[in-house]
Amino acid sequence: MILEDDRKGLPSASKRERWSRCPGSFELEKLIPDTEAGEAAEKGNRIHDALQNGDFSTLNVEEADLAQKLSVLEKIAVDQWTDVVGSKEKPTIIREQRLGLKVDNELRLTGKPDAIYSIGKSILVLDYKTGIVPVESAGNAQLRALAVMGCEDLKAEEAYVAIIQAGQGVVLEKLSESAIGMERERLRNELERLSSQKETRAVGPHCQYCKASGVCPEAQNATTALANVSTGTLISPADLPRLLDSCIVAESVIDAVRQRARDYMAEGGSIQGWKIQTQNRRYITDATEALNRLAEVVGMKKAIEAADISITNAEKLIMDKDACSKRDASQQLGALLADLIDTRPINKLTRSK
């Protein structure tokens, strides 16, 4: 069923990977106020909006380039799907529509696919990813939940799902009618567990994007256990998988604590021994153009090694090439990329005197 764009306080398919593993995280997150989206999230939202309405004019050069790549990959996915389905019929397209899943006539889950294509009894569910960390389609919990909802809404019997991500090939995963049925039953079980085990929490890599990690007792215990690891002896390789998972949890807790402190102090609160120090940090406004200009100086191969074209990496390339000081490299880079470098204030939490 298509809903108004409102989660209605219900679990979302986008967070299924976490709440299916940690039922208690769903209720715990409700205690944490929403914060402003970070720069990466805002960039992703702009690109998603542009792909939805087909207007790239509001994007900067780098964002428009990424949006164009995603658009090409989407066409490849659609062509692959129509070839497999064996239909020349023009598909129906639904973009950015929130869907809902009912269990026993009660709405229990929502999700918003970036695009659903439909022909006859077959649908194609696509999800855009604008980050650089590769995301696989196969077994993707979010995509599978969206496929179940899409099949119910469009009366389809089979679904193909795919992640659309620049730099990654298009891989379609087919969910047959029986696979959709099993996934629907799996969702029912997970949602029942979510209702019956509201206090059950489990730590793991899924804690990484949980906004409640800073107040989660289990996450805090995992962080404490990590702090007690003896660094004076060689860590056993057998312990590394557990400890690396604990590192993810600890980083999530640390980020949550620091963000809470920044928010509290920004609202006028004070924390003994700490202050907010605002620094202006330079950043490159157009990575594509910066790459081309830097390549003229150090060569394309070397420029590509500074994959994100950060100012620090670019300065290091010039220092290595000319055997010059950081100051000289900074001046040379400033002249080279003058119109592509801007500054933005960064609020850094530091100890006060």
Secondary structure, DSSP 8 states (H G I E B T S, - for coil): -B--S--TT--BGGGHHHHTT-THHHHHHTTS------HHHHHHHHHHHHHHHT--TTS-HHHHHHHHHHHHHHHHHHHHHHHHHT--S--EEEES--EEEEETTEEEEEE--SEEEEETTEEEEEEEE-SSS---STT-HHHHHHHHHHHHHHT-SEEEEEEEETTS----EEE-HHHHHHHHHHHHHHHHHHHH-TT----SGGGGG-TTGGG-HHHHHHHHHHHTS-SSS---GGGHHHHHHHHHHHHHHHHHHHHHHHHHHHTT---TTEEEEEEEEEEES-HHHHHHHHHHHH-HHHHHHSTT--HHHHHHHHHHHHT--HHHHHHHHHHHTGGGEEEEEEEEEEE--
